[in-house]
Protein backbone atom coordinates (compact mmCIF):
# COMPACT_ATOMS: atom_id res chain seq x y z
CA UNK A 1 0.00 0.00 0.00
CA UNK A 2 1.32 3.45 -0.86
CA UNK A 3 2.11 6.04 1.78
CA UNK A 4 -0.55 8.33 0.30
CA UNK A 5 -3.26 5.67 0.58
CA UNK A 6 -2.23 4.97 4.17
CA UNK A 7 -2.34 8.70 4.87
CA UNK A 8 -5.79 9.00 3.30
CA UNK A 9 -7.04 6.14 5.48
CA UNK A 10 -5.55 7.69 8.62
CA UNK A 11 -6.93 11.11 7.74
CA UNK A 12 -10.38 9.65 7.06
CA UNK A 13 -10.38 7.90 10.44
CA UNK A 14 -9.19 11.03 12.25
CA UNK A 15 -11.68 13.35 10.59
CA UNK A 16 -14.52 10.87 11.20
CA UNK A 17 -13.65 10.62 14.88
CA UNK A 18 -13.36 14.39 15.19
CA UNK A 19 -16.85 14.77 13.71
CA UNK A 20 -18.42 12.44 16.27
CA UNK A 21 -16.42 13.93 19.14
CA UNK A 22 -17.37 17.50 18.24
CA UNK A 23 -21.05 16.58 18.01
CA UNK A 24 -20.82 15.08 21.51
CA UNK A 25 -19.02 18.22 22.69
CA UNK A 26 -21.80 20.35 21.16
CA UNK A 27 -24.41 18.41 23.09
CA UNK A 28 -22.55 18.97 26.35
CA UNK A 29 -22.04 22.69 25.62
CA UNK A 30 -25.76 23.02 24.93
CA UNK A 31 -26.65 21.21 28.18
CA UNK A 32 -24.41 23.65 30.03
CA UNK A 33 -26.07 26.67 28.36
CA UNK A 34 -23.25 27.55 25.96
CA UNK A 35 -25.38 27.83 22.82
CA UNK A 36 -22.76 29.69 20.75
CA UNK A 37 -20.02 27.20 21.61
CA UNK A 38 -22.39 24.36 20.71
CA UNK A 39 -22.93 25.97 17.31
CA UNK A 40 -19.17 26.27 16.83
CA UNK A 41 -18.68 22.59 17.66
CA UNK A 42 -21.45 21.62 15.21
CA UNK A 43 -19.91 23.81 12.49
CA UNK A 44 -16.49 22.24 13.02
CA UNK A 45 -18.10 18.77 12.99
CA UNK A 46 -19.67 19.57 9.61
CA UNK A 47 -16.29 20.70 8.28
CA UNK A 48 -14.69 17.47 9.51
CA UNK A 49 -17.39 15.56 7.61
CA UNK A 50 -16.46 17.42 4.43
CA UNK A 51 -12.82 16.46 4.97
CA UNK A 52 -13.68 12.82 5.69
CA UNK A 53 -15.85 12.55 2.58
CA UNK A 54 -13.11 14.10 0.45
CA UNK A 55 -10.56 11.58 1.77
CA UNK A 56 -12.94 8.65 1.30
CA UNK A 57 -13.67 9.74 -2.27
CA UNK A 58 -9.92 9.91 -3.02
CA UNK A 59 -9.53 6.34 -1.70
CA UNK A 60 -12.27 5.24 -4.12
CA UNK A 61 -14.29 4.29 -1.05
CA UNK A 62 -17.61 5.48 -2.47
CA UNK A 63 -18.92 3.17 -5.14
CA UNK A 64 -22.32 2.20 -6.51
CA UNK A 65 -25.16 1.84 -4.02
CA UNK A 66 -25.10 -1.93 -4.50
CA UNK A 67 -21.36 -2.07 -3.77
CA UNK A 68 -21.78 0.33 -0.83
CA UNK A 69 -24.49 -1.92 0.64
CA UNK A 70 -22.24 -4.95 0.26
CA UNK A 71 -19.41 -3.05 1.97
CA UNK A 72 -21.76 -2.01 4.79
CA UNK A 73 -22.99 -5.60 5.27
CA UNK A 74 -19.41 -6.82 5.44
CA UNK A 75 -18.40 -4.15 7.93
CA UNK A 76 -21.39 -4.65 10.22
CA UNK A 77 -20.95 -8.42 10.09
CA UNK A 78 -17.28 -8.13 11.02
CA UNK A 79 -18.21 -5.96 13.99
CA UNK A 80 -20.77 -8.35 15.49
CA UNK A 81 -18.95 -11.56 14.55
CA UNK A 82 -15.36 -10.65 15.45
CA UNK A 83 -14.69 -7.16 16.77
CA UNK A 84 -17.28 -6.74 19.52
CA UNK A 85 -17.14 -10.33 20.83
CA UNK A 86 -13.41 -9.87 21.50
CA UNK A 87 -14.02 -6.51 23.14
CA UNK A 88 -16.85 -7.95 25.24
CA UNK A 89 -14.60 -10.73 26.53
CA UNK A 90 -11.82 -8.28 27.36
CA UNK A 91 -14.22 -5.96 29.21
CA UNK A 92 -15.53 -8.96 31.18
CA UNK A 93 -12.00 -10.05 32.05
CA UNK A 94 -11.18 -6.54 33.25
CA UNK A 95 -14.50 -6.17 35.12
CA UNK A 96 -15.27 -2.99 33.20
CA UNK A 97 -19.08 -3.02 33.47
CA UNK A 98 -19.78 0.22 31.61
CA UNK A 99 -17.57 -0.71 28.66
CA UNK A 100 -19.12 -4.18 28.68
CA UNK A 101 -22.61 -2.66 28.40
CA UNK A 102 -21.51 -0.28 25.63
CA UNK A 103 -19.90 -3.09 23.62
CA UNK A 104 -22.81 -5.50 24.19
CA UNK A 105 -25.46 -3.00 23.12
CA UNK A 106 -23.46 -2.04 20.02
CA UNK A 107 -22.90 -5.70 19.16
CA UNK A 108 -26.64 -6.41 19.20
CA UNK A 109 -27.43 -3.34 17.11
CA UNK A 110 -24.79 -4.16 14.48
CA UNK A 111 -26.70 -7.40 13.78
CA UNK A 112 -29.81 -5.32 13.08
CA UNK A 113 -27.88 -3.00 10.78
CA UNK A 114 -26.52 -5.93 8.78
CA UNK A 115 -30.06 -7.31 8.38
CA UNK A 116 -31.43 -3.92 7.32
CA UNK A 117 -28.66 -3.48 4.76
CA UNK A 118 -29.22 -7.03 3.45
CA UNK A 119 -32.95 -6.36 3.08
CA UNK A 120 -32.20 -3.09 1.26
CA UNK A 121 -29.81 -4.89 -1.07
CA UNK A 122 -32.41 -7.55 -1.84
CA UNK A 123 -35.13 -4.98 -2.51
CA UNK A 124 -33.08 -2.50 -4.54
CA UNK A 125 -35.13 -0.80 -7.20
CA UNK A 126 -38.48 -1.68 -5.68
CA UNK A 127 -38.89 1.85 -4.30
CA UNK A 128 -40.09 0.79 -0.86
CA UNK A 129 -40.57 3.79 1.39
CA UNK A 130 -40.04 3.40 5.11
CA UNK A 131 -39.16 5.59 8.03
CA UNK A 132 -36.31 4.78 10.39
CA UNK A 133 -36.10 5.51 14.10
CA UNK A 134 -32.91 5.29 16.16
CA UNK A 135 -32.81 4.65 19.89
CA UNK A 136 -30.71 7.37 21.46
CA UNK A 137 -29.63 5.02 24.26
CA UNK A 138 -28.23 2.06 22.31
CA UNK A 139 -28.52 2.89 18.61
CA UNK A 140 -31.14 0.23 17.79
CA UNK A 141 -32.56 1.11 14.38
CA UNK A 142 -36.24 0.44 13.77
CA UNK A 143 -37.80 0.38 10.33
CA UNK A 144 -41.37 1.62 10.09
CA UNK A 145 -42.44 2.91 13.50
CA UNK A 146 -40.53 3.28 16.73
CA UNK A 147 -41.35 0.41 19.09
CA UNK A 148 -42.96 1.09 22.46
CA UNK A 149 -39.85 -0.40 24.05
CA UNK A 150 -36.41 -0.84 22.55
CA UNK A 151 -35.78 -4.56 22.05
CA UNK A 152 -32.09 -4.11 22.85
CA UNK A 153 -31.87 -1.75 25.84
CA UNK A 154 -35.53 -1.54 26.94
CA UNK A 155 -35.67 2.27 26.58
CA UNK A 156 -39.16 3.66 26.07
CA UNK A 157 -40.54 4.97 22.77
CA UNK A 158 -39.59 8.56 23.69
CA UNK A 159 -35.92 7.57 23.37
CA UNK A 160 -36.31 7.12 19.61
CA UNK A 161 -35.49 9.84 17.11
CA UNK A 162 -36.84 9.77 13.55
CA UNK A 163 -34.15 9.94 10.88
CA UNK A 164 -34.87 12.28 7.99
Residue frames relative to the residue before (quaternion, step in Angstrom):
aa qw qx qy qz dx dy dz
X 1.0000 0.0000 0.0000 0.0000 0.00 0.00 0.00
X 0.4656 -0.6918 0.4763 0.2789 3.56 -0.96 0.86
X 0.6322 -0.5287 0.4073 0.3935 3.54 -1.26 0.43
X 0.6457 0.5308 -0.3267 0.4412 3.58 0.99 -0.82
X 0.6505 0.4980 -0.3251 0.4723 3.60 0.94 -0.79
X 0.6292 0.5177 -0.3279 0.4781 3.58 0.99 -0.81
X 0.6601 0.5057 -0.3029 0.4656 3.58 0.96 -0.85
X 0.6302 0.5204 -0.3324 0.4707 3.59 1.01 -0.76
X 0.6527 0.5084 -0.3116 0.4673 3.59 0.96 -0.85
X 0.6613 0.4985 -0.2992 0.4740 3.59 0.94 -0.88
X 0.6623 0.5026 -0.3023 0.4662 3.56 0.95 -0.88
X 0.6252 0.5316 -0.3320 0.4651 3.58 1.01 -0.81
X 0.6659 0.4946 -0.3038 0.4686 3.59 0.88 -0.92
X 0.6774 0.5024 -0.2972 0.4477 3.59 0.88 -0.90
X 0.6731 0.4861 -0.2919 0.4748 3.57 0.92 -0.90
X 0.6332 0.5300 -0.3267 0.4598 3.59 1.02 -0.78
X 0.6697 0.4847 -0.2958 0.4786 3.57 0.95 -0.87
X 0.6283 0.5289 -0.3394 0.4586 3.59 0.98 -0.76
X 0.6134 0.5522 -0.3467 0.4457 3.60 0.98 -0.78
X 0.7015 0.4644 -0.2721 0.4671 3.57 0.75 -1.04
X 0.6502 0.5218 -0.3146 0.4539 3.57 0.96 -0.88
X 0.6823 0.4892 -0.2961 0.4555 3.59 0.87 -0.92
X 0.6217 0.5186 -0.3530 0.4690 3.60 1.06 -0.62
X 0.6333 0.5036 -0.3264 0.4887 3.59 1.05 -0.73
X 0.6366 0.5211 -0.3235 0.4674 3.58 0.99 -0.81
X 0.6267 0.5377 -0.3314 0.4564 3.60 1.03 -0.79
X 0.6401 0.5264 -0.3220 0.4577 3.56 0.96 -0.83
X 0.6647 0.4905 -0.3046 0.4742 3.58 0.93 -0.86
X 0.6413 0.5208 -0.3309 0.4561 3.60 0.92 -0.89
X 0.6482 0.5168 -0.3130 0.4636 3.58 0.98 -0.84
X 0.6342 0.5301 -0.3206 0.4625 3.60 0.97 -0.87
X 0.7225 0.4319 -0.2328 0.4871 3.56 1.05 -0.79
X 0.5911 -0.6270 0.3412 0.3755 3.59 1.29 0.13
X 0.5453 0.6071 -0.4019 0.4154 3.58 1.26 0.22
X 0.1322 -0.8534 0.5014 0.0534 3.55 0.49 1.27
X 0.6707 0.5035 -0.3055 0.4509 3.60 0.89 -0.90
X 0.6573 0.4892 -0.3155 0.4786 3.59 0.96 -0.81
X 0.6030 0.5423 -0.3539 0.4659 3.60 1.07 -0.68
X 0.6467 0.5114 -0.3223 0.4653 3.59 0.96 -0.82
X 0.6363 0.5251 -0.3267 0.4612 3.57 1.00 -0.84
X 0.6525 0.5034 -0.3200 0.4673 3.60 0.90 -0.86
X 0.6645 0.4934 -0.3128 0.4660 3.61 0.95 -0.82
X 0.6293 0.5249 -0.3343 0.4655 3.60 1.04 -0.72
X 0.6621 0.4883 -0.3038 0.4806 3.57 0.94 -0.88
X 0.6181 0.5403 -0.3441 0.4557 3.60 1.03 -0.75
X 0.6440 0.5117 -0.3199 0.4702 3.59 0.99 -0.81
X 0.6436 0.5135 -0.3220 0.4673 3.58 0.99 -0.80
X 0.6345 0.5210 -0.3274 0.4677 3.59 1.01 -0.79
X 0.6114 0.5409 -0.3429 0.4648 3.59 1.10 -0.68
X 0.6216 0.5283 -0.3364 0.4705 3.58 0.98 -0.83
X 0.6615 0.5020 -0.3097 0.4631 3.58 0.89 -0.93
X 0.6642 0.5114 -0.3100 0.4485 3.58 0.85 -0.96
X 0.6627 0.4965 -0.3136 0.4646 3.59 0.90 -0.86
X 0.6241 0.5317 -0.3411 0.4598 3.59 0.99 -0.77
X 0.6744 0.4883 -0.2985 0.4665 3.60 0.89 -0.92
X 0.6468 0.5206 -0.3173 0.4582 3.59 0.94 -0.87
X 0.6390 0.5233 -0.3209 0.4635 3.57 0.98 -0.85
X 0.6776 0.4940 -0.2943 0.4585 3.60 0.95 -0.85
X 0.6554 0.4745 -0.3061 0.5016 3.60 1.23 -0.41
X 0.4081 -0.7050 0.4591 0.3546 3.58 1.34 -0.01
X 0.3347 0.7773 -0.4626 0.2642 3.55 1.09 0.80
X 0.6695 0.4082 -0.2976 0.5446 3.58 1.28 -0.03
X 0.0092 -0.8203 0.5685 -0.0613 3.52 -0.48 1.24
X 0.7570 -0.2849 0.2438 0.5350 3.58 -1.09 -0.59
X 0.6521 -0.5162 0.3701 0.4140 3.58 -1.18 0.42
X 0.6237 0.5321 -0.3429 0.4586 3.60 0.99 -0.77
X 0.6835 0.4700 -0.2834 0.4813 3.59 0.87 -0.95
X 0.6390 0.5222 -0.3285 0.4595 3.60 1.02 -0.76
X 0.6281 0.5149 -0.3329 0.4791 3.60 1.05 -0.72
X 0.6498 0.5101 -0.3187 0.4647 3.58 0.94 -0.85
X 0.6356 0.5166 -0.3186 0.4772 3.58 1.02 -0.80
X 0.6584 0.5112 -0.3037 0.4615 3.58 0.95 -0.89
X 0.6323 0.5208 -0.3293 0.4696 3.61 0.97 -0.84
X 0.6593 0.5130 -0.3028 0.4587 3.56 0.91 -0.92
X 0.6812 0.4992 -0.2873 0.4520 3.57 0.89 -0.92
X 0.6691 0.4852 -0.2984 0.4774 3.57 0.91 -0.91
X 0.6453 0.5239 -0.3199 0.4547 3.58 0.98 -0.82
X 0.6196 0.5313 -0.3373 0.4691 3.58 0.98 -0.82
X 0.6655 0.5273 -0.3138 0.4250 3.58 0.87 -0.94
X 0.7666 0.3633 -0.2292 0.4772 3.61 0.78 -0.92
X 0.6749 0.4841 -0.3095 0.4630 3.61 1.15 -0.38
X 0.8224 0.2213 -0.0769 0.5184 3.59 0.96 -0.83
X 0.7406 0.4632 -0.2621 0.4103 3.57 0.55 -1.19
X 0.7537 0.3998 -0.2397 0.4633 3.60 0.57 -1.08
X 0.6118 0.5392 -0.3905 0.4272 3.66 0.88 -0.62
X 0.6400 0.5063 -0.3233 0.4790 3.61 1.01 -0.78
X 0.6740 0.4967 -0.2953 0.4602 3.57 0.90 -0.90
X 0.6153 0.5451 -0.3332 0.4618 3.58 1.07 -0.76
X 0.6709 0.4947 -0.2996 0.4641 3.58 0.89 -0.92
X 0.6621 0.5002 -0.3106 0.4637 3.58 0.95 -0.81
X 0.6440 0.5063 -0.3252 0.4724 3.61 1.00 -0.76
X 0.6168 0.5288 -0.3371 0.4758 3.59 1.08 -0.74
X 0.6754 0.5091 -0.2921 0.4466 3.56 0.85 -1.00
X 0.7302 0.3946 -0.2241 0.5107 3.58 1.09 -0.69
X 0.3850 -0.7491 0.4563 0.2869 3.60 1.32 0.09
X 0.3633 0.7126 -0.5039 0.3262 3.55 0.97 0.93
X 0.2252 -0.8508 0.4624 0.1076 3.56 0.30 1.34
X 0.6836 0.4871 -0.3067 0.4488 3.60 0.88 -0.85
X 0.6441 0.4883 -0.3223 0.4927 3.59 1.00 -0.75
X 0.6126 0.5547 -0.3411 0.4481 3.57 1.03 -0.80
X 0.6613 0.4948 -0.3046 0.4744 3.59 0.92 -0.89
X 0.6535 0.5210 -0.3128 0.4512 3.58 0.90 -0.92
X 0.6817 0.4783 -0.2828 0.4759 3.59 0.89 -0.94
X 0.6658 0.5169 -0.3055 0.4429 3.59 0.92 -0.91
X 0.6515 0.4983 -0.3168 0.4763 3.59 0.92 -0.86
X 0.6624 0.5016 -0.3094 0.4625 3.59 0.86 -0.94
X 0.6283 0.5519 -0.3353 0.4338 3.58 0.95 -0.86
X 0.6780 0.4883 -0.2934 0.4645 3.59 0.90 -0.91
X 0.6720 0.5017 -0.2957 0.4575 3.57 0.98 -0.82
X 0.6085 0.5580 -0.3640 0.4312 3.61 1.02 -0.69
X 0.5912 0.5558 -0.3607 0.4598 3.60 1.12 -0.62
X 0.6469 0.5129 -0.3058 0.4743 3.57 1.00 -0.86
X 0.6475 0.5203 -0.3235 0.4532 3.57 0.92 -0.87
X 0.6406 0.5176 -0.3291 0.4619 3.59 0.91 -0.86
X 0.6643 0.4971 -0.3091 0.4649 3.61 0.94 -0.85
X 0.6519 0.5101 -0.3198 0.4611 3.60 0.96 -0.81
X 0.6507 0.5010 -0.3122 0.4777 3.57 0.98 -0.83
X 0.6391 0.5238 -0.3249 0.4600 3.60 0.97 -0.84
X 0.6541 0.5023 -0.3095 0.4733 3.58 0.95 -0.86
X 0.6466 0.5114 -0.3205 0.4667 3.59 0.99 -0.79
X 0.6295 0.5302 -0.3270 0.4645 3.56 1.02 -0.80
X 0.6960 0.4827 -0.2672 0.4595 3.56 0.92 -0.95
X 0.7598 0.3581 -0.2078 0.5013 3.61 1.09 -0.54
X 0.2620 0.7919 -0.5152 0.1972 3.59 1.23 0.32
X 0.8147 0.2646 -0.2084 0.4720 3.52 -1.01 0.89
X 0.6072 0.5674 -0.3592 0.4247 3.58 1.22 -0.07
X 0.3648 -0.7974 0.4259 0.2229 3.56 1.37 0.14
X 0.2128 0.7639 -0.5721 0.2097 3.58 0.90 0.85
X 0.1753 -0.7832 0.5902 0.0864 3.55 -0.96 0.88
X 0.1271 0.7856 -0.5930 0.1228 3.55 -0.70 1.09
X 0.3910 -0.6730 0.5705 0.2621 3.51 -1.24 0.51
X 0.2064 -0.7526 0.6108 0.1335 3.55 -1.26 0.46
X 0.1173 -0.7676 0.6289 0.0390 3.52 -1.10 0.84
X 0.1638 -0.7951 0.5803 0.0649 3.57 -0.94 0.93
X 0.4143 -0.6873 0.5474 0.2375 3.53 -0.91 1.02
X 0.3517 -0.7683 0.5024 0.1832 3.55 -0.73 1.07
X 0.5837 0.5532 -0.3749 0.4613 3.58 1.30 0.04
X 0.8479 0.1226 -0.0212 0.5153 3.58 0.73 -1.06
X 0.5325 -0.6470 0.4068 0.3638 3.60 1.19 -0.30
X 0.3444 0.7340 -0.5183 0.2721 3.62 1.24 0.04
X 0.1900 -0.7890 0.5796 0.0733 3.55 -0.91 0.96
X 0.1333 -0.8027 0.5808 0.0251 3.54 -0.63 1.22
X 0.2620 -0.7401 0.6008 0.1506 3.53 -1.02 0.87
X 0.7255 0.3517 -0.2930 0.5139 3.57 -0.86 0.94
X 0.7617 -0.2519 0.2336 0.5494 3.56 -0.33 -1.27
X 0.5454 -0.5713 0.4854 0.3748 3.53 -1.26 0.39
X 0.4405 -0.6899 0.4977 0.2868 3.60 -0.91 0.81
X 0.6115 -0.5437 0.4194 0.3932 3.57 -1.22 0.38
X 0.7810 0.0631 -0.0239 0.6208 3.55 1.17 -0.66
X 0.4907 -0.6594 0.4823 0.3029 3.56 -0.91 0.91
X 0.4124 -0.7361 0.4780 0.2443 3.60 -0.74 0.99
X 0.6687 0.4908 -0.3019 0.4699 3.59 1.21 -0.32
X 0.8443 0.1591 -0.0525 0.5091 3.61 0.65 -1.08
X 0.4533 -0.7231 0.4082 0.3240 3.58 1.36 -0.05
X 0.3448 0.7213 -0.5250 0.2919 3.63 1.16 0.38
X 0.5195 -0.6477 0.4662 0.3054 3.56 -1.15 0.61
X 0.7481 -0.4387 0.2849 0.4084 3.54 -1.34 0.42
X 0.6167 0.5752 -0.3465 0.4108 3.61 1.04 -0.75
X 0.6133 0.5708 -0.3476 0.4210 3.61 1.18 -0.42
X 0.6174 0.5625 -0.3437 0.4294 3.59 1.25 -0.20
X 0.1526 -0.7656 0.6201 0.0774 3.53 -1.11 0.82
X 0.4189 -0.6994 0.5250 0.2444 3.57 -0.89 0.98
X 0.3033 -0.7422 0.5752 0.1623 3.55 -1.00 0.92
X 0.2432 -0.7894 0.5467 0.1373 3.57 -0.79 0.98
